[in-house]
């Protein structure tokens, strides 16, 4: 089956189903009958697409349409608490997991680049001169200097709110300027340069213990969130260049929805990192304990993404395989309602 042609032919009926399911006005008799008919047809088409290993984002989009249609048919209201729970147990970890090749690559390039820059700044006076840095950086690097006072010169709650909103803004810029590629690359590059310069100056002053003591508690999770945002943004931009089997508009819409899911989920991640930066980083706790708290938050997020996200993706693949096996059974779909099969994906 030609997936592009199949999608092109049936897309208008899916759009019509979505309009009927989303319509605010009460449906008349003819529209209600059409809604039920299109729901059954789209359920069967979803099952067929799953057996052909269609694009996961296309399957997710059609599943969402079927969910709305089924709710309209049954007259059921969406359970908000359940939907929020499903967002964090399924949609967000799945979206971040699927984007992992992009943001892991961003993380590797960022860390290697900032480390190389830090080494250059720390060991080369010419490097500091080329970068336009002051020859006397004592006000920044000395004990109790600007690098350290930044973290405790403001009340903890106000500082936590400030860094949360600032980091959320940076993440949003990295995500949604990714469609243009270069602005997102520039934003990530500037963050890497700033981190590298700060590390280099602290290293040159022999203050790396202070640098890591103040950066690592919140920085591990905060930087990971920025990497995810940057990687997802670049993936969105690459979709504009290479839309794959779909039309460019369809592919951008699909990837845009996945990017929006990541953007919404990252606000929670950055809230946690902002809390750590506001209350743990400048606290009087031993440095090892502060770093351990940051490491626990970072490892928890990575486990959540790679364990939960992998589980969701694996379940979707198992469902695809089960539908493919069912489709080849005698009497399918007549002997087995396609709504039953597709309903697993839409519930």
Secondary structure, DSSP 8 states (H G I E B T S, - for coil): --HHHHHHHHHHHHHHHHHHHH--S---HHHHHHHHHHHHHHHHHHHHHHHTT--HHHHHHHHHHHHHHHHHHHT----HHHHHHHIIIIIHHHHHHHTHHHHHHHHHHHHHHHHHHHHHHHH-HHHHHHTT--S--HHHHSTTSHHHHTTTSS-HHHHHHHHHHHHHHHHHHHHHTGGGSHHHHHHHHHHHHHHHHHHHHHHHTT-HHHHHHHHHHHHHHHHHHHHHHHHHHHHHHHHHH--TTS-HHHHHHHHHHHHHHHHHHHHHHHHHHHHIIIIITTSSS-HHHHHHHHHHHHHHHHHIIIIIHHHHHHHHHHHHHHHHHHHTSTTTTTTS-HHHHHHHHH-
